[in-house]
Amino acid sequence: MDDFLTVTVTGVSITTGAASSGGALPVASSGEIPRYVRIAASAAACVRIGVGAQTAVATDLLVQPGDAVILAVPRGCTHVAAIQLAAAGVVIVTPLEDC
């Protein structure tokens, strides 16, 4: 079935605040950057992925609480960053397998 996602390794957790924070994208079970990631947030946050260290700003991709997004990771992207929209929270970035 094509409607299933496979997750076999842990993701990364980013605590959001008034300043951007982030780090390296999580790797898939192959040890490589995955083709897709699932991003979920406990409070509204703005998220950015890119090559090298990133700084998220309030006009980046909005991830609402309880509303995950699945993003394709462009070739060469290595890092993720997030910033709170109005209140601090946690953003979880999970690598997806077999996509």
Buried (B, 14 or more C-beta within 10 A) or exposed (E): EEEEEEBEBEBBEBEBBEEBBBBEBBBBEEEEBBBBBBBBBBBBBBBBBBEEEBBBEEEBBBBEBEEEBEBEBEEEBBBBBBBBBEEEBBBBBBBBBEB
